Amino acid sequence: MNDIPQKDSVDSTSPRDGHHLLPIYPRYPVAFETGAGVFLYDDKGRAYLDLVSGLGVNAMGHAHPRLVPIFREQAGRLVHLSNHYDNRHTTAFADRLCDLTGMAGVFFSTGGTEAVEGAMKLARLAAWDGFGGRKHAFVSLQGSYHGRTFGSLSVTGQERYREGFAPGLPDIRFVERNDIAGLRAAMSDEVCAILIEPLQGEGGIWECTPEYLAEARRLADDYHALLIYDEIQCGLGRTGDWFAYETAGVRPDVLVIGKPMGGGLPLSAFLVTEELFHVFRLSQHGSTLGGGPLACRLGLEFLSIMEGEGMLHRIHQTGNYLRQQLLMLTKELPVATAVRGRGLLQGLEMSIPGRPLAEAALQRGLLLNVTQGNIFRFLPPYILEQEHVDQAITILHELLSIASDAEKACASSVPTDQK
């Protein structure tokens, strides 16, 4: 491939979708049949290095040798159970998560969006109990992403996602990330919660400063509001720490987690402090499929692998190596402009659209994710090794070199009087 056409968006879906799947996802022209470790294999048996990992869900890669036997055994015993009944795997997983976080209680749900909704309901109910209906506003960040249901969409700080679905929830106040003065100005006695991603993923791999999180904690306390962290993407080891907020040392009242915690199955949760343990009364919240025995048993094994195999240290090491290699690209190739992130949540910003490059990478056996149009978001499995980073960087270097040369050629062809 000698050139990479620069188109900014994708309007069609793959013909593999057939005639009945709604044309919502801009799929790449490939269909996968199997996976093993950090690789996926298409229907022709070709291998692809997976730096997407199901958007962070497959943190242990594909067909992990410790997760597969657990899946098979538990599927032969009990997959789903009404939440009217207890199950030892569900209660054990809740205990482990509270031990890990220092929180007092857990509510399990399925996707991250559902967990965000639960956290928002909890904030509203806690405010109602203490202050009545006047305390209902949420403060959220510009560029944030919290989900696609009406509540979570209402607090997502990206207009392109909310467009066409208004009106959402009333009195949502968006402030700029790390703008302490703006955060102070947004607060009032009507605010029931401040909702923050300590490290924004879909929004472009942007991190909140420790000072900003500390001020959010102070303001939440002063205004009797909850501080909610959405760590669905950046939590559970992704940054090389169990949670992204740990480096700042500023604890939330509610912690929302998801993605890798079910070992590949849909599972999410919000965790609360002791003070919030009894806010929900009987039947005031629920999730039919949340916290089933199969997903929670896989979650227990996920935590066991993380701790028993020293995964946090490994993520730190591989993440630092990935960052170094990405920074080298920015020093050498003009179209690569910035690197952001921590651990195995990294972003490479470019001066050109990313989708054409991702399509070209696909042809070379590399799976990349593009966010915000021009940022490669790296969400590889935690089991990624340096040799895999080298393989990816080799392909990226080739593609970005082609794109940089094309940019130079385009610039040199512009008449002098038009420059």
N, C-alpha and C positions, 0 to 999 in steps of 0.2 A: 504494500500500500504506500504510494508515494505522496499522497496528500490527505488531509483530514478536512472535509467540508465543514464549515462553521454554520450550523443551524442552531437556533437558540431553544427550540422546543420540539416536542414530538406530538403529532396530531393523530397518529394512527395507532391501533393496537395490533398485536401479533395475530396473523391468521390462525395460529395455533389455538387461539381463544374460541374458535368455532363461531357459532351463530347466536348463542344464548347467554354467554357471560356479558354483563353490562360493560360497555367500553370505558372503564374508569381508569385502569392502570396502564401507563405507557410502557408496556412490556418490551423487553429486549428479545431479539429473534433467536431464542434458544429454549429448549425444554429439557429439564433435568430429570434423571431417572434414579440415580443413587448418589451417595456421598460417603466419604471416608476421611476422617481427620479434617484437614484444612482444604480439602478438594471436593468439588462437585463434578459429576460425570453426566454428560448429556446422553440423549437417546442413541447416539452413535458411539458412545464409549469414550469420547474425548474428555480429558481432564481440564478443570478450570480452578485456578487458585482463588479461593473465596475470601475476599476482604470485606464482605458485607455481612456474613453470618446471620442471614435472616433478619437484617436490621438490628443486630445485637442479641437476638434470641438464642442462636446456636453458639453460645459462648464456649462450650466444650467441643466445638466442631461437630462433625457428622458421624453418627454410628459409634459413639464413644464406647470403648470396651467395658466400662463400668456402668454406663447408663442403660445399654441395650439389655443386659440380663435382668436388671431391675424392672425395666418396662415389660419384658415378657412375663416375668413371674407375677408381677402385680396385676397385669392385664388378665391373667388366668385366675386371679382371686377376686378382685373387686375393682372396677374402674370408676363408677360413679355411685354416689350415695346422697339421698336427700339430706339437706342440712338440718333436718329434724332429728338426726341421729349422729352419734359421736363416732369417730374413727381415730385409732391411735396414731396414724401417720399425720393426720391433720393437726391434732393437738401437739404432737412432738415437733412438728415443723414450726408451729406458732411459738413454742417454748424456745427453740433454737434461734429464731429471728429476734426474740426479745432479749435473749442472752447476748446476741451479737450486737444489738443496737443500744441496749439499755432502756428501750421503751417498755411500756407496761402491757400493751394489748395490740392485737392484730385482727384485722378483718380481711379475709381472702375474697378476691373477685377473679375475673378472667383477664381481659386486656387492661393495659395501662389507663386507657380512657375511662373505663368503669371505676378504677381505683381513684382517679382524680375526682370523678363525680361523687364518690362516697366521701372523700375528704371535704369537698365543698359542702355537701349536705351536713356533715358533722359541724363544720364551722358555722353554718347558718343556725343549726339547732342549738349549739352552745351559746351563740349570741342571743337567740330568742329566749332561752332559759334565763339568761342573766340580765338582759336589757329590753326584751320585747322586739317587735318587728322593725323598729327604726334602725337597727344595727344589721345591715345586710350587704354592704358594698364589699367588693374585692379589689385589691390592688395587685396588678400583674405587670409583667415586663414586656416592653416592646421587643419583638423578635422571638418571643417565647412560643413554645408549641406544647399543648397539653391534651390534644385529642380532637375528635370530630363530632361528638355528640353536642347537643345544644349548650349544656353547661360548660363543658371543657372547651368547646369552640368559642364560647363567649369570652373566656379568659385567655385565649390564644392571641398573642400580640402580633399577628400577621394578617393584614386586611385581606390578602388574596384568599385566605381560607374562609374568612367570614363573609365574603362578598356573595350576595344572593340569598343569604340565610337570615338576614335581619328581620325583625328585631330579636336579639338574643336576650340574655339576662340583663336587667337594668343595673346602672351604676357600677360599671366596671371601669376602673381607673388605670390606664396604662402609663407607665413611667419608663424612662430610659435606664438600661442596665448601668449600674455604677454611678448614677446621678443621685448623690445623696440629697442635694437640695430639692430635686424633683420628687424624691420619695417622701421627704418631709412635707412638701406642699400637698401631696396627694392624700395624706392622712387626715382623718377626722373621726369624730365619735360614731359615725355611721359605718366605719370599716369593720368588718368581722374577721378578715384574714388578709395576709400578704402571701402571695403565691410566687415562689421563685424556683427556677432551675439553677442550682449553683454552677452548673456548666451546661450551657445551651448546646444541644446537638443539632437538631434539624434547623435551628436558627442560624447556624454558621460556625459552630464551635467557638463560642464566646464564654468567658469565665467571669463570674462575679468576684470582686475583690473581697478579702477578709474584712476590710473596713466597711464595705457596703452591707455585707451579711450581719456584721455587728450592729450597724445602725438599724437594719431591719428588725433585729431582735429587740433592740431598745424601744423602737417605735411601737412594735407589737405589744410589748409589755405596758408601755405608757397609755396606749389607747384600748387596752383590754381586747386585743385582737389575737388571732392565732397566726403563728409563723409556720407555713406549710412549705416543705421542700419536695419538689418533684424530681426524684432521682431514678425515674424509670429507665432512662438511657445511660446516665452517668454513674449509677450506683451498682452495688454488688460486685465490686472488684474492677470495674471497667477502667478506672483511672489509675489503678495500682494500689489504691486504698479501698477499704470496704465501701466507703462512701465519699463522694467528692467534697462534701462539706467538712470533712475531718481536718483538712489542712488549715481551715479557718478557725476550727474549734468552737463554732457557733451552732448550738443545737436547736432543732426545730421542735414545735409542739406536735406536728404531724409529719410523718415521712412516707412518701409514696414510692413504691418500688414495683418492678415487673420484669419484663423481657427475659433474662436468663434464668429466673428463679424456678421455673417449672421444668427445667431440663429439656426444653423444646416444646412443651405443651403449654396451652394458654393458662397463665397463672399470674396474678398480680396481688398487691395488698396495700393497705395503708396501716401504718403503725402509729399508736398514740401514747401520750404520757399518762401517768397515773391519774392526773386531774381530769382527763377526758375519757377515762375508761367506761364510765356509766352514762355518758351523754345520750347515746342511742338506747332507747328502751326496747322492750320486746316488740319485734315485728316492725320497727321503724326503718329498717334497712334490710337488704337481702341480696343474694346472688345465687341463682339456681345452680350454676355450674362452678362457682368459686370454691376452691379449696377441697377438691375431690381427692380421694385416697391415692389415685395413680399419680396425679400431678404433684401432690405433696410428698409422696415417697421419692419421686424423682428429685424434688427440691432438696430433700434431706441428703440425697446422694451428691447433688451438686455442691452443697456446702461441705460435705465430707471430702470431696475431691479438692476443693479450693484450699481447705486447711491442711489436708494430709499430704498434698503434693506441692505445697509452697507456691501456690499460683500467684499470690500478690507480688512476691519477689520477682517471679518470672515475668509478670506483666510490666513491672517497673523496668526490668532490664530490656525486654524486647521493645517496649514503648519508647524508651530513651534511644535505642538504636534506630527505630523507625523515624523518630524525630530528627536525629542527626542526618539520616539519609535524605529526608525531605528538605531539610535546610540546605543541603548541598545542591539540590535541584534549583532552589531559589537563587543561589549564588551564581549558578552557571547559565540558567535559561530564563530569558526575560519574561516569558509568559507565566512563569511560576512566581508569584509575588509575595506570599506570606504563608507561614505555618503556625497553627494554633492547636492547643489541646494538651491532654495529659494521658499517660499510659497508653491504652489501646483505644482511645477516642481522640483521633487526630484529624486535623483539617488542612488541606492544601488549597489555598486560594489562588485563582488564576485570573488573568486579564481577558480571557476568552471563555466562551461557553464550554461547559464540561461534558455535555451529553455526547457530542461527536467523538471526543476523546475516549469516553467510556465505551462507545460502540466499537471503536478501533481496538481498544484493549481487550474487549470480548473476543475479537477475532484472533487475538494472540493468547487466549487462555487465561485472562485475568478479569475478575469481576470487581468492579468499582461502583460506588454509590455517589451520586451527585446531589448536592443540596444547594438551595439558593441560586441555582443556575450555573454557578462558576466555582463551586467549592467541592473538591473530592473529600467526602467524609469517610474516614477509615474506621470501620467497626469489625476488625477481624476476630476470629476465635482467639480465646485466651491461650490456646496451645500453639499459636504461631511461633515460629523459630526464626532466627536471624537469616538462615538460608532462604526462607520464604520471602522475607523482606528484600533480600538481594534480588530474588527472581522478579518481584514486583517492581522494584526500582529500575531494573534493567529495561523493562517494558515501558515504564513511565518516562524514563530518560529518552528513549527512542521517539516516543510519541510527542513529547514536549519539545524535543529538538526539531522535529518536522514542523510543528506549529510555530515555534519561534522563527525558524527560517522563512516560513510563509509570511509571518508578520513583518519581518525585515524587508522581504521582497515587495510586499504591498506598500510599505512606507517609502521605499526607494523609488517606486513607480509614480508617486504623487509629484506633480510639477512643483518646482521650487517656489513659485509665486502663490501656491495653495497651501504650503506648509506653515 
